[in-house]
Amino acid sequence: MNKIDDKKRNELVIILSELIQTIELMMEEEKDYLLIQNENEARDWMDFLKNHTDKDELKSLENEISDRFFFKFDVQIGTSELDNKRAELMKEYIFKSNEYLK
C-alpha cells in the first residue's frame, strides 16, 4: 500500500473543510438546491478522505472531485465572492491532490 503523507493529507482535509464552510455561508444568503447537493457531496468526500490513506484510493476521490468540478461545480451558482471562493477551493484541492498523489 502506498500511503499519503499525513501532513499532505491534512492539507487536503483543511481545503475540504473550508469548502464545506464556504457552502454553508452561501446557504445562509441563498437557498439553492445545487448548494445542498454541493454540501452533501463535499461531506461525503471529507468522510472518504478521513477514512482512507492509500494513494490509489485517494486518486479515485480526486477523479470524482474533478468530474464534479468540471460538470457541476464550475457552474456559477451566484455572483458573490463566496461562489468564486467555492470554485477556487475546488481547483486548489484538485491541483494539490494531483501533486501529492504522484
Residue, then its C-alpha position, 0 to 999 in steps of 0.5 A: m500500500n502506498k500511503i499519503d503523507d499525513k501532513k499532505r493529507n491534512e492539507l487536503v482535509i483543511i481545503l475540504s473543510e473550508l469548502i464545506q464552510t464556504i457552502e454553508l455561508m452561501m446557504e445562509e444568503e441563498k437557498d439553492y438546491l445545487l448548494i445542498q447537493n454541493e454540501n452533501e457531496a463535499r461531506d461525503w468526500m471529507d468522510f472518504l478522505k478521513n477514512h482512507t490513506d492509500k494513494d490509489e484510493l485517494k486518486s479515485l476521490e480526486n477523479e470524482i472531485s474533478d468530474r464534479f468540478f468540471f460538470k457541476f461545480d464550475v457552474q456559477i451558482g451566484t455572483s458573490e465572492l463566496d461562489n468564486k471562493r467555492a470554485e477556487l477551493m475546488k481547483e486548489y484541492i484538485f491541483k494539490s491532490n494531483e501533486y501529492l498523489k504522484 
